[in-house]
Amino acid sequence: MIVQTVTNIVVAAEAEHAERTQHEPYLVGVSVFVVLTLMLLGTLSFNRHK
């Protein structure tokens, strides 16, 4: 009985942690696009003088 109660608490805590740390796929995609675009623009601006 006690083991099952402890197991239920651990499972509930893990589920809550996974729900909290889950990322929105749309926001991750937009963030990656913005970072890569800024890196590309930085690279092009540094290589412009050569």
mmCIF file as gemmi writes it, N, C-alpha and C atoms, coordinates in Angstrom:
data_model
loop_
_atom_site.group_PDB
_atom_site.id
_atom_site.type_symbol
_atom_site.label_atom_id
_atom_site.label_alt_id
_atom_site.label_comp_id
_atom_site.label_asym_id
_atom_site.label_entity_id
_atom_site.label_seq_id
_atom_site.pdbx_PDB_ins_code
_atom_site.Cartn_x
_atom_site.Cartn_y
_atom_site.Cartn_z
_atom_site.occupancy
_atom_site.B_iso_or_equiv
_atom_site.pdbx_formal_charge
_atom_site.auth_seq_id
_atom_site.auth_asym_id
_atom_site.pdbx_PDB_model_num
ATOM 1 N N . MET Axp A 1 ? 0.82 -1.199 0 1 0 ? 1 A 1
ATOM 2 C CA . MET Axp A 1 ? 0 0 0 1 0 ? 1 A 1
ATOM 3 C C . MET Axp A 1 ? 0.862 1.26 0 1 0 ? 1 A 1
ATOM 4 N N . ILE Axp A 2 ? 1.859 1.289 0.871 1 0 ? 2 A 1
ATOM 5 C CA . ILE Axp A 2 ? 2.729 2.472 0.949 1 0 ? 2 A 1
ATOM 6 C C . ILE Axp A 2 ? 3.559 2.608 -0.317 1 0 ? 2 A 1
ATOM 7 N N . VAL Axp A 3 ? 4.017 1.477 -0.845 1 0 ? 3 A 1
ATOM 8 C CA . VAL Axp A 3 ? 4.836 1.514 -2.061 1 0 ? 3 A 1
ATOM 9 C C . VAL Axp A 3 ? 4.022 2.063 -3.225 1 0 ? 3 A 1
ATOM 10 N N . GLN Axp A 4 ? 2.771 1.67 -3.335 1 0 ? 4 A 1
ATOM 11 C CA . GLN Axp A 4 ? 1.93 2.154 -4.427 1 0 ? 4 A 1
ATOM 12 C C . GLN Axp A 4 ? 1.665 3.648 -4.273 1 0 ? 4 A 1
ATOM 13 N N . THR Axp A 5 ? 1.472 4.117 -3.054 1 0 ? 5 A 1
ATOM 14 C CA . THR Axp A 5 ? 1.261 5.549 -2.818 1 0 ? 5 A 1
ATOM 15 C C . THR Axp A 5 ? 2.497 6.341 -3.223 1 0 ? 5 A 1
ATOM 16 N N . VAL Axp A 6 ? 3.666 5.857 -2.826 1 0 ? 6 A 1
ATOM 17 C CA . VAL Axp A 6 ? 4.913 6.538 -3.196 1 0 ? 6 A 1
ATOM 18 C C . VAL Axp A 6 ? 5.095 6.512 -4.707 1 0 ? 6 A 1
ATOM 19 N N . THR Axp A 7 ? 4.782 5.391 -5.339 1 0 ? 7 A 1
ATOM 20 C CA . THR Axp A 7 ? 4.893 5.289 -6.797 1 0 ? 7 A 1
ATOM 21 C C . THR Axp A 7 ? 3.962 6.276 -7.488 1 0 ? 7 A 1
ATOM 22 N N . ASN Axp A 8 ? 2.739 6.396 -6.983 1 0 ? 8 A 1
ATOM 23 C CA . ASN Axp A 8 ? 1.787 7.342 -7.567 1 0 ? 8 A 1
ATOM 24 C C . ASN Axp A 8 ? 2.282 8.775 -7.431 1 0 ? 8 A 1
ATOM 25 N N . ILE Axp A 9 ? 2.877 9.106 -6.297 1 0 ? 9 A 1
ATOM 26 C CA . ILE Axp A 9 ? 3.405 10.463 -6.099 1 0 ? 9 A 1
ATOM 27 C C . ILE Axp A 9 ? 4.553 10.734 -7.066 1 0 ? 9 A 1
ATOM 28 N N . VAL Axp A 10 ? 5.443 9.751 -7.234 1 0 ? 10 A 1
ATOM 29 C CA . VAL Axp A 10 ? 6.583 9.931 -8.139 1 0 ? 10 A 1
ATOM 30 C C . VAL Axp A 10 ? 6.111 10.072 -9.577 1 0 ? 10 A 1
ATOM 31 N N . VAL Axp A 11 ? 5.149 9.25 -9.984 1 0 ? 11 A 1
ATOM 32 C CA . VAL Axp A 11 ? 4.631 9.325 -11.353 1 0 ? 11 A 1
ATOM 33 C C . VAL Axp A 11 ? 3.946 10.66 -11.588 1 0 ? 11 A 1
ATOM 34 N N . ALA Axp A 12 ? 3.174 11.133 -10.618 1 0 ? 12 A 1
ATOM 35 C CA . ALA Axp A 12 ? 2.495 12.424 -10.759 1 0 ? 12 A 1
ATOM 36 C C . ALA Axp A 12 ? 3.506 13.559 -10.854 1 0 ? 12 A 1
ATOM 37 N N . ALA Axp A 13 ? 4.566 13.497 -10.062 1 0 ? 13 A 1
ATOM 38 C CA . ALA Axp A 13 ? 5.594 14.539 -10.108 1 0 ? 13 A 1
ATOM 39 C C . ALA Axp A 13 ? 6.31 14.537 -11.45 1 0 ? 13 A 1
ATOM 40 N N . GLU Axp A 14 ? 6.619 13.353 -11.973 1 0 ? 14 A 1
ATOM 41 C CA . GLU Axp A 14 ? 7.28 13.266 -13.282 1 0 ? 14 A 1
ATOM 42 C C . GLU Axp A 14 ? 6.384 13.779 -14.4 1 0 ? 14 A 1
ATOM 43 N N . ALA Axp A 15 ? 5.1 13.458 -14.331 1 0 ? 15 A 1
ATOM 44 C CA . ALA Axp A 15 ? 4.168 13.93 -15.364 1 0 ? 15 A 1
ATOM 45 C C . ALA Axp A 15 ? 4.051 15.451 -15.325 1 0 ? 15 A 1
ATOM 46 N N . GLU Axp A 16 ? 4.017 16.008 -14.125 1 0 ? 16 A 1
ATOM 47 C CA . GLU Axp A 16 ? 3.931 17.465 -14.011 1 0 ? 16 A 1
ATOM 48 C C . GLU Axp A 16 ? 5.2 18.119 -14.528 1 0 ? 16 A 1
ATOM 49 N N . HIS Axp A 17 ? 6.349 17.522 -14.223 1 0 ? 17 A 1
ATOM 50 C CA . HIS Axp A 17 ? 7.628 18.073 -14.687 1 0 ? 17 A 1
ATOM 51 C C . HIS Axp A 17 ? 7.706 18.014 -16.212 1 0 ? 17 A 1
ATOM 52 N N . ALA Axp A 18 ? 7.271 16.907 -16.808 1 0 ? 18 A 1
ATOM 53 C CA . ALA Axp A 18 ? 7.305 16.772 -18.264 1 0 ? 18 A 1
ATOM 54 C C . ALA Axp A 18 ? 6.356 17.763 -18.912 1 0 ? 18 A 1
ATOM 55 N N . GLU Axp A 19 ? 5.216 18.005 -18.293 1 0 ? 19 A 1
ATOM 56 C CA . GLU Axp A 19 ? 4.258 18.964 -18.853 1 0 ? 19 A 1
ATOM 57 C C . GLU Axp A 19 ? 4.796 20.383 -18.776 1 0 ? 19 A 1
ATOM 58 N N . ARG Axp A 20 ? 5.509 20.689 -17.682 1 0 ? 20 A 1
ATOM 59 C CA . ARG Axp A 20 ? 6.047 22.031 -17.521 1 0 ? 20 A 1
ATOM 60 C C . ARG Axp A 20 ? 7.188 22.304 -18.478 1 0 ? 20 A 1
ATOM 61 N N . THR Axp A 21 ? 8.025 21.301 -18.73 1 0 ? 21 A 1
ATOM 62 C CA . THR Axp A 21 ? 9.213 21.51 -19.545 1 0 ? 21 A 1
ATOM 63 C C . THR Axp A 21 ? 8.967 21.222 -21.029 1 0 ? 21 A 1
ATOM 64 N N . GLN Axp A 22 ? 7.743 20.919 -21.4 1 0 ? 22 A 1
ATOM 65 C CA . GLN Axp A 22 ? 7.457 20.639 -22.81 1 0 ? 22 A 1
ATOM 66 C C . GLN Axp A 22 ? 7.479 21.947 -23.59 1 0 ? 22 A 1
ATOM 67 N N . HIS Axp A 23 ? 8.156 21.951 -24.731 1 0 ? 23 A 1
ATOM 68 C CA . HIS Axp A 23 ? 8.287 23.162 -25.537 1 0 ? 23 A 1
ATOM 69 C C . HIS Axp A 23 ? 7.211 23.191 -26.606 1 0 ? 23 A 1
ATOM 70 N N . GLU Axp A 24 ? 6.842 24.399 -26.975 1 0 ? 24 A 1
ATOM 71 C CA . GLU Axp A 24 ? 5.909 24.575 -28.085 1 0 ? 24 A 1
ATOM 72 C C . GLU Axp A 24 ? 6.697 24.402 -29.383 1 0 ? 24 A 1
ATOM 73 N N . PRO Axp A 25 ? 6.349 23.426 -30.219 1 0 ? 25 A 1
ATOM 74 C CA . PRO Axp A 25 ? 7.15 23.188 -31.438 1 0 ? 25 A 1
ATOM 75 C C . PRO Axp A 25 ? 7.196 24.397 -32.371 1 0 ? 25 A 1
ATOM 76 N N . TYR Axp A 26 ? 6.105 25.159 -32.45 1 0 ? 26 A 1
ATOM 77 C CA . TYR Axp A 26 ? 6.083 26.332 -33.321 1 0 ? 26 A 1
ATOM 78 C C . TYR Axp A 26 ? 7.097 27.371 -32.846 1 0 ? 26 A 1
ATOM 79 N N . LEU Axp A 27 ? 7.132 27.622 -31.547 1 0 ? 27 A 1
ATOM 80 C CA . LEU Axp A 27 ? 8.063 28.624 -31.02 1 0 ? 27 A 1
ATOM 81 C C . LEU Axp A 27 ? 9.506 28.175 -31.171 1 0 ? 27 A 1
ATOM 82 N N . VAL Axp A 28 ? 9.766 26.897 -31.009 1 0 ? 28 A 1
ATOM 83 C CA . VAL Axp A 28 ? 11.133 26.39 -31.189 1 0 ? 28 A 1
ATOM 84 C C . VAL Axp A 28 ? 11.557 26.562 -32.645 1 0 ? 28 A 1
ATOM 85 N N . GLY Axp A 29 ? 10.664 26.266 -33.576 1 0 ? 29 A 1
ATOM 86 C CA . GLY Axp A 29 ? 10.98 26.423 -34.998 1 0 ? 29 A 1
ATOM 87 C C . GLY Axp A 29 ? 11.253 27.861 -35.368 1 0 ? 29 A 1
ATOM 88 N N . VAL Axp A 30 ? 10.429 28.772 -34.874 1 0 ? 30 A 1
ATOM 89 C CA . VAL Axp A 30 ? 10.621 30.199 -35.165 1 0 ? 30 A 1
ATOM 90 C C . VAL Axp A 30 ? 11.922 30.693 -34.546 1 0 ? 30 A 1
ATOM 91 N N . SER Axp A 31 ? 12.219 30.263 -33.334 1 0 ? 31 A 1
ATOM 92 C CA . SER Axp A 31 ? 13.455 30.694 -32.681 1 0 ? 31 A 1
ATOM 93 C C . SER Axp A 31 ? 14.686 30.206 -33.438 1 0 ? 31 A 1
ATOM 94 N N . VAL Axp A 32 ? 14.667 28.952 -33.878 1 0 ? 32 A 1
ATOM 95 C CA . VAL Axp A 32 ? 15.789 28.412 -34.647 1 0 ? 32 A 1
ATOM 96 C C . VAL Axp A 32 ? 15.943 29.173 -35.957 1 0 ? 32 A 1
ATOM 97 N N . PHE Axp A 33 ? 14.836 29.492 -36.62 1 0 ? 33 A 1
ATOM 98 C CA . PHE Axp A 33 ? 14.898 30.243 -37.876 1 0 ? 33 A 1
ATOM 99 C C . PHE Axp A 33 ? 15.511 31.627 -37.655 1 0 ? 33 A 1
ATOM 100 N N . VAL Axp A 34 ? 15.092 32.308 -36.59 1 0 ? 34 A 1
ATOM 101 C CA . VAL Axp A 34 ? 15.612 33.65 -36.321 1 0 ? 34 A 1
ATOM 102 C C . VAL Axp A 34 ? 17.105 33.597 -36.008 1 0 ? 34 A 1
ATOM 103 N N . VAL Axp A 35 ? 17.527 32.634 -35.202 1 0 ? 35 A 1
ATOM 104 C CA . VAL Axp A 35 ? 18.952 32.528 -34.852 1 0 ? 35 A 1
ATOM 105 C C . VAL Axp A 35 ? 19.788 32.223 -36.089 1 0 ? 35 A 1
ATOM 106 N N . LEU Axp A 36 ? 19.337 31.291 -36.917 1 0 ? 36 A 1
ATOM 107 C CA . LEU Axp A 36 ? 20.099 30.962 -38.121 1 0 ? 36 A 1
ATOM 108 C C . LEU Axp A 36 ? 20.144 32.137 -39.09 1 0 ? 36 A 1
ATOM 109 N N . THR Axp A 37 ? 19.044 32.888 -39.202 1 0 ? 37 A 1
ATOM 110 C CA . THR Axp A 37 ? 19.03 34.064 -40.076 1 0 ? 37 A 1
ATOM 111 C C . THR Axp A 37 ? 20.011 35.119 -39.585 1 0 ? 37 A 1
ATOM 112 N N . LEU Axp A 38 ? 20.043 35.364 -38.272 1 0 ? 38 A 1
ATOM 113 C CA . LEU Axp A 38 ? 20.983 36.346 -37.734 1 0 ? 38 A 1
ATOM 114 C C . LEU Axp A 38 ? 22.431 35.898 -37.935 1 0 ? 38 A 1
ATOM 115 N N . MET Axp A 39 ? 22.694 34.601 -37.78 1 0 ? 39 A 1
ATOM 116 C CA . MET Axp A 39 ? 24.045 34.102 -38.025 1 0 ? 39 A 1
ATOM 117 C C . MET Axp A 39 ? 24.437 34.263 -39.489 1 0 ? 39 A 1
ATOM 118 N N . LEU Axp A 40 ? 23.514 34.003 -40.396 1 0 ? 40 A 1
ATOM 119 C CA . LEU Axp A 40 ? 23.8 34.167 -41.82 1 0 ? 40 A 1
ATOM 120 C C . LEU Axp A 40 ? 24.074 35.626 -42.162 1 0 ? 40 A 1
ATOM 121 N N . LEU Axp A 41 ? 23.259 36.527 -41.631 1 0 ? 41 A 1
ATOM 122 C CA . LEU Axp A 41 ? 23.474 37.954 -41.904 1 0 ? 41 A 1
ATOM 123 C C . LEU Axp A 41 ? 24.807 38.427 -41.329 1 0 ? 41 A 1
ATOM 124 N N . GLY Axp A 42 ? 25.159 37.933 -40.134 1 0 ? 42 A 1
ATOM 125 C CA . GLY Axp A 42 ? 26.448 38.294 -39.555 1 0 ? 42 A 1
ATOM 126 C C . GLY Axp A 42 ? 27.607 37.799 -40.395 1 0 ? 42 A 1
ATOM 127 N N . THR Axp A 43 ? 27.503 36.578 -40.874 1 0 ? 43 A 1
ATOM 128 C CA . THR Axp A 43 ? 28.556 36.005 -41.722 1 0 ? 43 A 1
ATOM 129 C C . THR Axp A 43 ? 28.684 36.784 -43.024 1 0 ? 43 A 1
ATOM 130 N N . LEU Axp A 44 ? 27.567 37.122 -43.636 1 0 ? 44 A 1
ATOM 131 C CA . LEU Axp A 44 ? 27.613 37.868 -44.888 1 0 ? 44 A 1
ATOM 132 C C . LEU Axp A 44 ? 28.17 39.266 -44.69 1 0 ? 44 A 1
ATOM 133 N N . SER Axp A 45 ? 27.874 39.904 -43.578 1 0 ? 45 A 1
ATOM 134 C CA . SER Axp A 45 ? 28.363 41.265 -43.356 1 0 ? 45 A 1
ATOM 135 C C . SER Axp A 45 ? 29.878 41.245 -43.09 1 0 ? 45 A 1
ATOM 136 N N . PHE Axp A 46 ? 30.393 40.203 -42.43 1 0 ? 46 A 1
ATOM 137 C CA . PHE Axp A 46 ? 31.839 40.138 -42.185 1 0 ? 46 A 1
ATOM 138 C C . PHE Axp A 46 ? 32.598 39.785 -43.453 1 0 ? 46 A 1
ATOM 139 N N . ASN Axp A 47 ? 32.016 39.012 -44.338 1 0 ? 47 A 1
ATOM 140 C CA . ASN Axp A 47 ? 32.701 38.604 -45.569 1 0 ? 47 A 1
ATOM 141 C C . ASN Axp A 47 ? 32.514 39.592 -46.707 1 0 ? 47 A 1
ATOM 142 N N . ARG Axp A 48 ? 31.8 40.683 -46.482 1 0 ? 48 A 1
ATOM 143 C CA . ARG Axp A 48 ? 31.528 41.626 -47.544 1 0 ? 48 A 1
ATOM 144 C C . ARG Axp A 48 ? 32.77 42.422 -47.947 1 0 ? 48 A 1
ATOM 145 N N . HIS Axp A 49 ? 33.696 42.623 -47.016 1 0 ? 49 A 1
ATOM 146 C CA . HIS Axp A 49 ? 34.855 43.488 -47.285 1 0 ? 49 A 1
ATOM 147 C C . HIS Axp A 49 ? 35.971 42.77 -48.016 1 0 ? 49 A 1
ATOM 148 N N . LYS Axp A 50 ? 35.865 41.473 -48.21 1 0 ? 50 A 1
ATOM 149 C CA . LYS Axp A 50 ? 36.948 40.75 -48.862 1 0 ? 50 A 1
ATOM 150 C C . LYS Axp A 50 ? 36.804 40.774 -50.372 1 0 ? 50 A 1
